[in-house]
């Protein structure tokens, strides 16, 4: 496609590692969410879905890795 350019991600998680209790929930997690992306989060109980959402929201910090958030201005 000519003239098409991918938008920069509004949220990037890079190299995330999260340990809770005795277990590693995530190790080396990379996630890039664009402004028009739609997501579904599924998994078994205790797999870390809520912890991932809390990381995305900035409520908890990862043990390792980087969270980057690009603020979008309303038009």
C-alpha positions in Angstrom: 0.0 0.0 0.0 1.4 3.3 -0.9 1.0 6.3 1.4 0.1 4.1 4.4 2.2 4.4 7.5 1.7 2.4 10.8 0.8 4.6 13.7 3.2 4.7 16.7 2.1 2.6 19.6 0.2 4.3 22.3 1.4 1.7 24.8 4.5 -0.3 24.8 5.7 -2.9 27.3 9.2 -4.2 26.7 11.1 -7.0 28.4 8.5 -7.2 31.2 9.1 -9.6 34.1 6.6 -9.9 36.9 7.0 -12.3 39.9 4.2 -12.9 42.3 4.5 -15.2 45.2 6.7 -18.2 44.2 6.0 -17.9 40.5 7.0 -15.9 37.5 3.9 -14.6 35.7 5.7 -12.9 32.8 9.3 -13.0 31.6 10.5 -11.2 28.5 7.0 -9.9 27.6 6.8 -7.4 24.8 3.5 -5.8 23.9 2.8 -2.9 21.6 -0.7 -1.5 21.3 -1.6 1.0 18.5 -4.3 3.7 18.6 -6.8 1.6 16.6 -6.0 -1.8 18.0 -8.7 -3.9 19.7 -7.7 -6.5 22.3 -9.1 -9.5 24.0 -7.5 -11.0 27.1 -8.3 -14.6 27.9 -6.7 -17.2 30.1 -7.3 -19.6 32.9 -7.7 -18.5 36.5 -4.5 -17.4 38.0 -2.7 -16.9 34.7 -2.0 -13.2 35.3 -4.8 -11.4 33.4 -5.6 -9.0 36.2 -1.9 -8.4 36.9 -1.3 -7.6 33.3 -4.1 -5.1 33.3 -2.8 -3.5 36.5 0.7 -3.2 34.8 -0.9 -1.6 31.8 -2.8 0.8 34.0 0.4 1.7 36.0 -1.1 0.4 39.3 1.8 -1.9 39.8 5.4 -1.9 38.6 7.2 -4.8 36.8 10.2 -6.4 38.4 12.0 -5.8 35.2 11.3 -4.1 31.9 9.9 -0.8 30.6 6.3 0.6 30.2 5.9 3.5 27.8 2.7 5.4 27.3 2.0 8.0 24.6 -0.7 10.5 25.5 -3.1 11.3 22.7 -4.5 14.8 22.3 -8.2 15.1 21.6 -9.1 16.9 18.4 
